């Protein structure tokens, strides 16, 4: 089957793109494995009219909005391979093969959490990564800042907006600059460089962090560094340009080095973001993709 555009991923970027494609009367297929990165999130914030919404409820409503347009179809499968033959993309799922004029990758990010015992028991409930998403709910609590390197002081400064009771854990990284040591010491912020052995608590609520030197430090929550990438196996047949950090090289509107292949949302930014940001970017990229198609069709229009 042939589509004007196939969207890989049914998150906020992909679904808002689909909504716009539907309104642009472009035959659109959304292929979604339905394993969102935010599935551990209890509530999402920072989105007008949707503040505090559960991500599952947001997705249900977003799908309904997109699918009310007759040109939009949703398929719950996962993509195994994308190839480009001439000007046509071939998208293979585990069961079917489709063709498309354009492809939008809006799969979000592959996420890797710190390899620490107990992390997943608390992630999304009392351990987070984004101060803008969850800092308000954790305000005035004793917070662990589990970061090292250049991001450490950056996160300390951001989280100081929500709590003045901060404790830094570098999880085994002992190389801290003199400047950072002086800064944290002047602010009365303790720094623990020993490796974290495990997280302690119950019912998703963190109460302490145990180090491998048998020290136990009481905390009420934590913000930790996550590792993200967009090295999706289904893209291996496409020679897509990336920068030195592995981020897709694109123009302002998500166009990659492969003609007709676009990225949007977290996939484009290679960084975790809020629902509002991803959804807005998906809409913008969709309009640019449609303009490209419309201009090409206009040039071929014969009276």
Secondary structure, DSSP 8 states (H G I E B T S, - for coil): -EEEEEEE--SHHHHHHHHHHHHTT--EEEE-----GGGG-S-B-S-TTTTTB-HHHHHHHHHHHHHTSTTEEEE---EEEEEEETTEEEEEESS-EEEEEEEEE----EEE----BTHHHHBTTTEES-HHHHTTTTTTS-EEEE--THHHHHHHHHHTTT-S-EEEE-TT-----HHHHHHHHHTT-EEE-S-EEEEEEETTEEEEEEETTS-EEE-SEEEE--EEE---GGGTTS---B-TTS-B---TT-B-SSTTEEE-THHHHTS---HHHHHHHHHHHHHHHHHHHHHHHHHH---
